Amino acid sequence: MERLLEQLKAIVGAKGVVESPSISAVGNWRGHPYDSPLLLRPETSEQVAAILQLCNQHQQPIVIHGGLTGMVGGTSTASTEITLSLERMRKIETIDKLGRTMTVEAGVRLQEIQQAAAAENLFFALDLGARGSATIGGNIATNAGGNQVIRYGMTREQVLGLEVVLADGTVLSSMNHLLKNNAGYDLKQLFIGSEGTLGVVTKAVLRLRPAMPARNTALVGCDQFDKLPRLLGHIESALGGKLSAFEAIWDNYYQLATQGPHLGAAPLSERHPYYALIESTGNDGEAEAQVFLGALESALEQGLIVDAVLAKSEKEQQDLWAIRDNIDSLAAIAPVIIFDVGLPIEAMEDYLKHIESELRHQLGLNQLAVFGHLGDSNLHIVVGTETEDINVYHRVEELLYAPLQALGGSISAEHGIGLEKKRYLHYSRSTEEIAAMGKLKKAFDPNNILNPGKII
Ligand SMILES: Cc1cc2nc3c(=O)[nH]c(=O)nc-3n(C[C@H](O)[C@H](O)[C@H](O)COP(=O)(O)OP(=O)(O)OC[C@H]3O[C@@H](n4cnc5c(N)ncnc54)[C@H](O)[C@@H]3O)c2cc1C
């Protein structure tokens, strides 16, 4: 291995090498190990290709690192694995204002992309709480969801073209700029959401949209769960396609999230079982504010909501979002497992009642915090486990994942599978689907060098 390591170091030069790296990841809630002997930081796609070619020849496993905000242990690295980080590939190459595209290297941070688009009066329609650290390569590899899926779809919908380096070092350039291109298989789709198991994303052509400078944001209180989907339907039709976020928050999360030291008092004076953070975006400030207000008023009249606070400034909008994004407040019930399940809205209430009761009766656990992208049928359920015992983790996971199968639900709506959910994949995918995934993996990475052991 020594000789191989020297050859790999020569490819990237001194600046591209970190020996015995010490890495701590933002989303590494479960303390996955990072024991890699060598971190390589290539600067170009050609260097990535040379690294993979050499690793493939020597059957040397390699783990890909973006911004390390992933939630499922996908960047966990063993002592026999080399790490490849895209952190030095951070160029925004071009912005095509007319064609509304941006061409970027994979290591560019999501927030930098959002800011670069805004500077050209354009808009990149992906947003999530880890925007300051997550890279676009990681977003693509995980097909990240986030706060605006209800209007714009997941990362997949924001990507027009990709450059990917395959396990054998082949540079597969599919840098398409067109919105429509049905010339044969759309190969990029294979790599979006493949969590680094099929290839290394090195560049992307991103789809931009016109800027939507007018934003209306409200937090509302709701007294019954079944009113939330009705409220969603009401708001969607009242806003005529302008709804950009509909985030549901259960009172158990609201109570934690409004108590952080950096937050002011809870914006709604009364407690409610459920809350929804609702946002519309557009470009006609005054008219849209009126429509937004009207939609809330009629929701009040129909009894769909019992309370509402409307943000009157950008600062107030940020304060409302800070509640939704106050993941740090979960420390109050740590250690926790953060679930990211998908299930039909109409099944959510019964599912939550069921798991709450099972957690209490089977494991004596009663710390739960729930919030989620309700409009995308996606719930984040946070369970306080009172212990870091892996056996307890597995019992809790089994308890939450098993019922999803009968509901046609998903064990991962947006975070991916990585290492953490691998053992439960069969609850969401059939034997045939998992076998087909295995065939794809074999075809693209016959020596199993890319993120080995992740997903399948
Ligand atoms: C506070 C917080 C909020 C979050 N909110 C959301 C949310 O709303 N929606 C959501 O979907 N996720 C969310 N996440 C999870 C996370 O931010 C996303 O999964 C993100 O897309 C990961 O990007 P990253 O650059 O950090 O990737 P990493 O964590 O570095 O990697 C994630 C996976 O992608 C692979 N990978 C990384 N870069 C590449 C590349 N260039 N080529 C091939 N494979 C690669 C890695 O090997 C790993 O398997 C959140 C995380 C945090 C901490």
The ligand as a Gaussian input file, in Angstrom:
#p B3LYP/6-31G(d) Opt

LIG

0 1
 C      -28.734000      21.133000       9.605000
 C      -28.931000      20.183000       8.463000
 C      -30.061000      20.296000       7.670000
 C      -30.279000      19.434000       6.596000
 N      -31.401000      19.573000       5.853000
 C      -31.603000      18.745000       4.813000
 C      -32.795000      18.857000       4.015000
 O      -33.665000      19.680000       4.281000
 N      -32.925000      18.024000       2.965000
 C      -31.968000      17.066000       2.646000
 O      -32.146000      16.344000       1.664000
 N      -30.854000      16.932000       3.393000
 C      -30.655000      17.737000       4.462000
 N      -29.528000      17.583000       5.228000
 C      -28.553000      16.524000       4.889000
 C      -27.359000      17.023000       4.001000
 O      -27.178000      18.389000       4.127000
 C      -27.560000      16.665000       2.537000
 O      -27.570000      15.265000       2.419000
 C      -26.485000      17.233000       1.607000
 O      -26.928000      17.065000       0.276000
 C      -25.115000      16.570000       1.757000
 O      -24.146000      17.363000       1.082000
 P      -22.603000      17.304000       1.527000
 O      -21.793000      18.085000       0.547000
 O      -22.449000      17.685000       2.928000
 O      -22.291000      15.753000       1.319000
 P      -21.489000      14.756000       2.266000
 O      -22.111000      14.671000       3.588000
 O      -20.037000      15.088000       2.229000
 O      -21.726000      13.390000       1.461000
 C      -23.004000      12.808000       1.384000
 C      -22.930000      11.576000       0.467000
 O      -22.623000      11.977000      -0.872000
 C      -21.374000      11.433000      -1.313000
 N      -20.704000      12.492000      -2.073000
 C      -20.372000      13.751000      -1.632000
 N      -19.843000      14.464000      -2.633000
 C      -19.837000      13.664000      -3.734000
 C      -19.404000      13.835000      -5.091000
 N      -18.867000      14.966000      -5.530000
 N      -19.542000      12.785000      -5.942000
 C      -20.102000      11.605000      -5.532000
 N      -20.503000      11.389000      -4.258000
 C      -20.377000      12.407000      -3.381000
 C      -20.649000      11.016000      -0.040000
 O      -19.756000       9.956000      -0.271000
 C      -21.820000      10.610000       0.860000
 O      -22.233000       9.309000       0.547000
 C      -29.312000      18.429000       6.316000
 C      -28.163000      18.317000       7.115000
 C      -27.967000      19.159000       8.186000
 C      -26.719000      19.001000       9.014000

